Amino acid sequence: MLDPVRGPYVTTTLENAGLDSGWRVLDVGCGGGFLTATLSDAGYDVIGIDPSMASLREASDHVQAKFAAGAGECLPFPDNSIDAVTCSEVLEHVDDAEAVVGEISRVLRRGGLLVFSLPNRTLLSRLVLIELAQRFWPTRVLPEDLHDWSRFISPVEFHRLATRQGLVIDELHGVGIRPRHLPAAVAALIALRTGRISYATAGSRVQLRLSPVKTIAFIGTARKT
Ligand SMILES: C[S@@+](CC[C@H](N)C(=O)[O-])C[C@H]1O[C@@H](n2cnc3c(N)ncnc32)[C@H](O)[C@@H]1O
């Protein structure tokens, strides 16, 4: 559901930074390879890394890219060897986000980019991502144990964490929906829950977009200094 906003953000950011196709991009916590596919389609030499063998099998079945088993806390790459890293919806699932960002910074070349996205830790994100999307029967479209709200990271905390690990935040946007699209978004979740539409269709109906409001989730870019 995030792809309609995340995909264009990531490819435009890399393009604007002058990253030519063929440059080395690492997708940390690639999961089933949705973002890896976008990067591969854009022509980047992309490697997806994830500790879940089931996700890697799923990803390699439908995405033309390299995949490797591994955890973000211990990336199997030399220092300064990667042009850009994407880490999307991953840091809220790891035991040690500081260690993962530290590793990302280590493998990035100087001036290399990290594009990140993650949920904010607010009462509203708890209501939408946990209570509505994981628990409330008519709208629960995510596995009940997918997110642990206490692991969510606020933009301020992420800013401090990135700075400690030698990264400078270049830009930070909220990800959300316009209030007037809320009824359509809830209707899309209910239709998805009852199997009447696919996740892709739900994604287009929910209409996530970049926003100045970071209350639920945020996406941005950092650069290795
Ligand atoms: C919500 S999924 C996001 C997948 C993908 N980035 C996307 O947005 O489509 C979270 C992923 O983080 C992975 N993950 C969990 N712990 C990790 C770790 N320590 N290092 C790297 N990835 C991890 C999980 O296996 C899972 O695939």
PDBQT file of the ligand as one rigid body, heavy atoms in Angstrom, charges set to zero:
ROOT
HETATM    1  C1  LIG A 301       7.540  -4.927   7.153  1.00  0.00    +0.000 C 
HETATM    2  S1  LIG A 301       8.809  -5.836   6.347  1.00  0.00    +0.000 S 
HETATM    3  C2  LIG A 301       9.382  -4.645   5.157  1.00  0.00    +0.000 C 
HETATM    4  C3  LIG A 301       9.885  -5.307   3.911  1.00  0.00    +0.000 C 
HETATM    5  C4  LIG A 301      10.310  -4.384   2.797  1.00  0.00    +0.000 C 
HETATM    6  N1  LIG A 301      11.369  -3.471   3.202  1.00  0.00    +0.000 N 
HETATM    7  C5  LIG A 301       9.140  -3.611   2.272  1.00  0.00    +0.000 C 
HETATM    8  O1  LIG A 301       8.932  -2.472   2.708  1.00  0.00    +0.000 OA
HETATM    9  O2  LIG A 301       8.392  -4.143   1.444  1.00  0.00    +0.000 OA
HETATM   10  C6  LIG A 301      10.127  -5.897   7.535  1.00  0.00    +0.000 C 
HETATM   11  C7  LIG A 301      11.277  -6.735   7.067  1.00  0.00    +0.000 C 
HETATM   12  O3  LIG A 301      12.374  -6.540   7.963  1.00  0.00    +0.000 OA
HETATM   13  C8  LIG A 301      13.050  -7.772   8.048  1.00  0.00    +0.000 C 
HETATM   14  N2  LIG A 301      13.934  -7.782   9.232  1.00  0.00    +0.000 N 
HETATM   15  C9  LIG A 301      13.623  -8.110  10.499  1.00  0.00    +0.000 A 
HETATM   16  N3  LIG A 301      14.717  -8.016  11.287  1.00  0.00    +0.000 NA
HETATM   17  C10 LIG A 301      15.731  -7.600  10.497  1.00  0.00    +0.000 A 
HETATM   18  C11 LIG A 301      17.112  -7.318  10.707  1.00  0.00    +0.000 A 
HETATM   19  N4  LIG A 301      17.660  -7.432  11.912  1.00  0.00    +0.000 N 
HETATM   20  N5  LIG A 301      17.857  -6.924   9.660  1.00  0.00    +0.000 NA
HETATM   21  C12 LIG A 301      17.309  -6.775   8.428  1.00  0.00    +0.000 A 
HETATM   22  N6  LIG A 301      16.006  -7.033   8.162  1.00  0.00    +0.000 NA
HETATM   23  C13 LIG A 301      15.224  -7.433   9.179  1.00  0.00    +0.000 A 
HETATM   24  C14 LIG A 301      11.933  -8.801   8.099  1.00  0.00    +0.000 C 
HETATM   25  O4  LIG A 301      12.384 -10.108   7.809  1.00  0.00    +0.000 OA
HETATM   26  C15 LIG A 301      10.974  -8.225   7.062  1.00  0.00    +0.000 C 
HETATM   27  O5  LIG A 301      11.222  -8.749   5.781  1.00  0.00    +0.000 OA
ENDROOT
TORSDOF 0
